[in-house]
Amino acid sequence: MDIIQEKNKIIIQDIRDFDVNHIFECGQCFRWNKEEDGSYTGVVKNKVINVFQDGTRVEFNNIGDYETIKEYFDLDTDYGAVKEALSFDQIMQEAIKFGYGIRILRQDEWETMISFMISANNRIPMIKRVIENLSACFGDYICSYRGKDYYTFPTAESLANAPVERIFECKAGFRSPRIKEAASRFLKERETIYNIKNMTYDEGLAYLKTYNGIGDKVANCILLFSMRHFDTFPVDVWIRRIMQTLYLSKDTRDKDIKMFAEEKFGQYAGLAQQYLFFYARENKIGK
């Protein structure tokens, strides 16, 4: 892998286990939008970044800090070794081959927590719309890029102080008071949230579920997508159908699906979930 740093641009050549479509379309993030040229534009650490890929060459535009790119895109993790460890049956081999470029982004804990609270019983287009509305209403303006205005994700302070009616106007619906409540609590327990990555899985899960609006599925998504707990296997309606179609019987309960998957896939259960989700959704398996 060769890294070329230019003014306001980073180019990585001969990159492996990296595909922008796989990364941004596997259900782990909601603030990246696909452009007409196939690139993606999103916000990382309050900076608007555009990512364009041509084969094994990736351009990170509008940023000159490689450390931010390395951390956010988890470039230090050997995903080749992960895929080898998970390639023990034909189903996983096919799923990994299809989504070979998936990486788990290192997203901010606060943003991920609120984003997945919004995701409960919601569709991805609506989730993205609510997050955009909240950012435009309560975040800070960053810049206009390719004709679109971008804003920072709202701070806990801004949402804690916001009238719940204004959050409701952002189309957050019944989640509005829960978002405000979570923001107020986060201000008092910020250090605990940012320390969950150092807790055991059970400790982190139990703590997150004490928040109103965070159940098993949302808590497990937060743990996987921002807190480096790769050993968890979030189960939603999609994953339930996928696992019942590919591995288990139609009447298998969510808790039994999760137990089966975490025992089968071990320390990389969360990555297995992402490969299976992307593979099955794109191929309409389990619909």
N, C-alpha and C positions, 0 to 999 in steps of 0.2 A: 504494500500500500504506500503510494507516494502522495505527500501532502504539499500543495503549492499555496502559499499565502500571498494574496495580492491585496491592494487597497479595496476594502469593503467587499472582498470575495475570498472564499476558500475553495480550492479544487482538490478533490481526492481522486486519484487514479488507481486502477486495479483494486477497487474495493470489493470485498467478498461479503456474502450473506447480508445483502442490503438491497432493498427494492422499495422505492417511495410509495408505489401503489399498495404493496403488501403492508407496509408500516402504517400508513395513514388510513387504510380502509379495513382494518381488522377489528375495529370497534373499541380501541383503547383511548382515542382522543377525539375531541370535538371542535378544535379551533383551527384546523388546517383545511384550506379550500383549494380544490383543483382548478388550475388555470387552463386556458384554451390550448396552451402549448404542452400540456401534460405535466407541468411543474406544479408544486404545491406551495402555498403561502400561508404562514401562520405566525404566531407570536410566541417567542421564547424569552423569558426573563425580561419582559417589557420591550423587546426588540422585534421588529417585523423582519422575518427571514423568508426567503424564497429558495426552494430546493428543486433543482433540475437534474435529472439523471439520463445519461445516454450510455447504455451498457454498463460497464464497470467504472465509468467516469461520472462523478457527482459534483455539481456546483452548488455551493451554499452562498447565495447572493444577499447583499445588504448586511453582511457581517464580516468582521475581520478577526474575530477572537476564536481561535481553534479550540481552546479549552472548553468553551461553552458548547461547541458542536460535539466534541468528544464525550462530554458528560451527558448531554441531553440524548444523544443517539446511542449511548452505551457502547461506544466503539472499543472499549477495553475488554469487553466480554467476548469470549471465543464461542460464537454461535455455531461454528462448525462442530465443535466438541459436544455442544448441547444437542444438535440434530443427530449426531452419531449415537448419543446415549438414548435418544427417544426412538430410534429407527429399529425397534425390535418386533414389529408386526407389520403386515402389509398395509393396513389402514393408515398407520402413522407414516409409513414410508411414502405413501401417495399424498398424504396431507402435507408433509414436509416438502416434497418435491414441488407441489403446487404453490405453497407459500414460503418458499426458500428464503425470501428476503425479509421476513418479519423480525423486528427487534422490539423489545419492550423499552419504550421511552422513559426517561427519568423525569417525570413530571412533578410539578410542585404539589406538595401534600394538600395545602389549603385549596388550591384551584381544583384538584382532583376530587377532593371530598365534596365540594359544592356541586361540581359537574355531575358526579354520579348520584348525588341526591336528586338532581334534576332528571336524571336518566330513568328513574324508577317509573315503570308503567308508561313509558314514553318512546316515541320513535326518533331515530337519529336526526332527521331534518328538523324536527321540533326542538330537540335538545340543543342543537346548534343555534337555532333561532333565539331561544331563551337566553343562552350564554352571550350571544351577540348583543341582545337587548340590554342585559344587565351590565355588560362592559361599556356600552355606549352611554348608558344612563348614570352609572356609578363609577366607572373607571376614568382614567386620564387619556386624553387624546395623544396618540403617538405620532402618526403621520398618515398621509394618503399614499398608497402604493398600488400601482396599476389600476387607478381609478376607484379604489375602495378605501374608506377610512378605517383605521385600526385603533383600538383602545386597549389599555391594560385591563387585566382581569380585576374586578373590584376587590379592594382590600377588605379585611374583616371589619375594620373600623367604619368604612363607608356603608356596609350592609347592616351593621349593628345599629347605626344611627339613622338608617333610612326608615321612613314610614312604611309599614307593611303594605299599604295601598299602592305605593310606587313600585314595590317589588312585584305586586300582583299585576300592575300595568305592563310589566315586562313579559307577561304570559306565563309566569311561573305557577299559576293556579294554586291548588291546595298546598303546594310546597312552599309558598311565600312565607308564612309564619315560621315554618321549620328552618328556612334559610336564615331569617333574621335571628332566630334563637340560636342556631349553630354558630353564627358570627359572634354573637355576644359571649357565648361560652368559649369559643376559640381564643378570644382575647385574654381570657383568664387562664387558659390551659395550653397556650401555644407551644410551650416547651415539651409538654407531654406528647402532642401530636407529632412534632418533629423528631421525637425519640422513639416512636413506635417501630421504626426500622430496626432498632436495637432490642426490641422485646421479642419474646417468643410469639409464634403465630397465634396461639390460644390467648395470650395476654392482649395482643393487639386487637384481635377480633372482639373479645369481650368488652374492651374499652370503647371501640368505635360503635358498638351496638347500644351503648348507653345514650347515644345521640338520638333524639326524636327524628325519625325519617331515615334512619340507617338500619336496615335489616341484614340478613345473611349475605344476600347477593351483592348489595351495594358495598358492604364492609369488605367483602373479599375482593371486589374490584379495586377499591382504594388501596388495600394491602398489596395487590399485585402490581398495579399501574403507577404507584408513587412511592411505595415503601419497601420494595425489593423483596417481598415475600413470594418468591417464585414457586413455593410449594403448595400454594392454594389453588383451588379449581372452582372459580365462580360458576354457578349454575343459574341460567335464566331459561326462558321458554325456548330459545333457539338451541342452547346447549342440551336441554332436556330432550328435545326431538332428535338432535344429532346423536347423542349417546344411546338413546333408545333404538335408533335405526341401525347404528353401526356396531354397538357392543352389547346392549342390554335389552330386556323385554319392554314392551310398551307400557307396562304398569309400574315400572321402577320409579320409586319416589326420589325427589331431589336430594335428600340427605344420603340416600344409598348410592345415587349417582356420584355425588361428591366423594364419598368414602371409597367407592370403587376406583375412581380416577386418581385420587391422591395416593392410594396404595399401589396402583398400577404404574403411574408415571413418576412417583417419588418427588425428589427435590425440584424437578422441572415440570410439575403438574400444570402450573400456570402457562408455561410456554406451550405445552401440549394442547391446552384449551384454546390458545390463540391459533395454532396451526389447524386444529379441527374446525374451529368456528369459521375461519376464512375459507377453508377448503369446502366445507359443507354449504355455507351461504352462497358462495359464488357458483357452485354446481347444483344448487337447489336440492340438496340432500336433506331429507327430514321434513320437507314442507308438506 
